[in-house]
Amino acid sequence: MKFNPSREIEYRIELARSFLQDAEERLRLSDFKGCVQYSQLSAENAAKAVIATRRTPSWGHDPSAELLEVTKELSAEHRESPARLAAICSQLAPEHARTTYGEPERFLTPWALYDLEAAQRSITLAREAVAIMNEIIASSSERSAAL
């Protein structure tokens, strides 16, 4: 598959925003596991959208290390927010497996792990991740248009 940066960025932006919408809907329905699951996917794809401005993102669920590498290639005024986005991804990444499998060693299903507080915490992080993505992508677009 040939890498097409603009298509990859658009694709990841759409995933990040759509998963955030799904998380919002799951929270509204009191589906706390679903809210956490979609929040994690939203943050992951927000980070991958930023990574795609420089290279093809990997397939892993924790793109924080990759994002920090890309951060070195960004201008100085844009290094703080990607570092925060990486921290969000790192914090939410373990939820990918937990929302799917629960905690088998403790015989806890995914539905037993999450409550309203966990859902609100994760969706707050996802909202922040998408906001950071929007800021970085807008800045990158403005810079490209100026060239």
N, C-alpha and C positions, 0 to 999 in steps of 0.2 A: 504494500500500500504506500503510495506516494504521499508525503507530508505536504499539506496545504495549510499554511499557518492561519490564514484568515478564516477558512472553513472550520479548522480545529478550535479556534478561539470562539467563534460563533456557536459551535456545537456545545462546548463546555459551558459557556454563558447560559445557553438555553437549559442545559441540565441543571446547573446550579440554581437558577431562578425557579424552574419547574419543581425541583425537589423541595425548595423552600415553600412553595405554594402547597405541595403535598403535606409537608410538616405542619403548616398552619392549619390545614383542614383536619389532620389527625388530632391536633391539639383541641380543636373545636369539638371534635367527636369524643374526646377523652380517651383516645387510643394512644396512650403514653408511649408504648413500645414503638408504634408506627411513627410517632412524632420524633423520637430519638433517632430512629433508623433513617428517616428522610432528612433530618437535620445533619446527620453525619455525611450523607451523600451530597447534600448541598454544599457543605464546607469543602469536602474533597474536590468537587468539581469547580468550585470557585478558585481554589488553589491551582488546579490543572489549567484553568483558563489563563491565569497569569503565567504559568510555566510555558504554555503554548505560544506566548508572545516571543519566546526565545528558542524553544525546541519542542519536540514531541514528548508529551507527558508519559510517564510509565503507567503500568496497569495496577500498581499497588494501591492500597486503601489509605496509606499514610504518605502523602507527597511532601511532607514537611522538609525533609533533608534536600530533596530535589528543588523545592521552592527556595530554600536558603542559598543553594548554589546559584540559582537564577538571580537572586537578589543582588549578588555581587556585580551583575551586568547592568543593573538599573542605576539611574542617576542618584546622586547622594540624597536628594530630597524625597526619594521614594523607597528608601531602604527600611524605614521603621515599620510602615504598614505591612509589607510582605512578611517581616519577621513576626508580627502579631498574627497574621493569617497562618503562618507555619505553626505557631503555638496552638492556635485553635484546632488545626487539623490533627496535630499530635495528641491533643486532649480528647478529641472525638473519635479518632481512628479505632481504638479498641472496641467501640460500640458497634462497629460493623459485624464482628463475630458474635458479640453478646446479644445483639438484636436478632440474630439468626439462630444461634445455638443455646443461648442462655449461659448458665454456668453448670455444665454437666457434672463436674466434680462435686458439686453441692446439690445436684438434682433439681436445679431451679430453671424453669422455662423462661424464655424471654419476657413473657407477660408478667411474671412474678418479680422481675427486676426493677421495673420502672413505675414511678408515681408522678403526680402532677409536678412536683418540684424538679425531678430529673428532666421531665419534658420541657419545662419552662427554661431550665438552665441550658439545655442543648439547643433549643430554638433561638435563644438569645445569642448564643455563639454563632449559629448559622446565619442569623440576620446580620451580625457584625461581619462575618466572612464575605457575604454577598456585597455588603456595602464597601468593604475594602476592595473586592474584585472590581466593582463598578468604578471606584475612584482610580485604580491603577489602569484599567482598560481605557477609561476616558482620557487619562493623561497620556497614555501611549498613542491613542488615536490623534489627539491634538498635536503631539510631537511629530507623528508621521505626516499629518496634513501640512505642517509647517515646512517640511523638507522639500 
